[in-house]
Amino acid sequence: MTESIIQYKSFKFALEIIHLYIKLQKQREYALSKQLLRSGTSIDANVKEASGDQSRKDFLAKMYIAYKEVSETKYWLRLLQQSKLVNIYLTNELIYAGEIIQILSSIVKTTEKSID
């Protein structure tokens, strides 16, 4: 089975979040980095789970959870960037999170229409 663009991007983003988490740990930022790791890696986990064989409603529910998780991840990234708790450049991660939000938003809207 061919990997979709959201599967590819969410997995790549999860890897970036893991690398960022390691950098944050080295700068002794523990609280926000753990929140970021949880939400940033759960996006791909939910996308993968949605890709399994189930109903359209189950697919929609998992994609919506992934959408909420990427929104939360974007929040943690902005908070880290603007708080200046750590010395790290996060613009690329914020852009990538924005792209994933757009893709998931489109998937959720299209799926909702197909269920109605």
Secondary structure as GFF3:
##gff-version 3
##sequence-region A 1 116
A	DSSP	alpha_helix	5	26	.	.	.	ID=ss1
A	DSSP	alpha_helix	31	50	.	.	.	ID=ss2
A	DSSP	alpha_helix	56	83	.	.	.	ID=ss3
A	DSSP	alpha_helix	91	115	.	.	.	ID=ss4
###
